[in-house]
């Protein structure tokens, strides 16, 4: 009697375990779950690519510093004076562009005719 009860209980437990395992696997294979997994993998790949690019940038800066030191280019050259103020002020000899008023050309590019 106990033997039958034992095997009945073991079979029921194995059935519950197998059903649970199959249901979990089926949920992983739904389109929504697959899309979420693909999105997570893409984000992970993006992070890895960003980390790689940052490592490459650091390596380039380090190698450039090594080359500058080896070639004696560490001294900062004197930069020329800024000319931005002169460019903003404008040139007195610069001619103003005159736009033709009352043209027949339409500047509305969304017209169908």
Secondary structure, 3 states (H helix, E strand, C coil): CHHHHHHHHHHHHHHHHHHHHHHHHHHHCCHHHHHHHHHHHHHHHHHHHHHHHHHHHHHHHHHHHHHHHHHCCCCCCCCCCCCHHHHHHCCCCCCCCCCCCCCCCCCCCCCCC
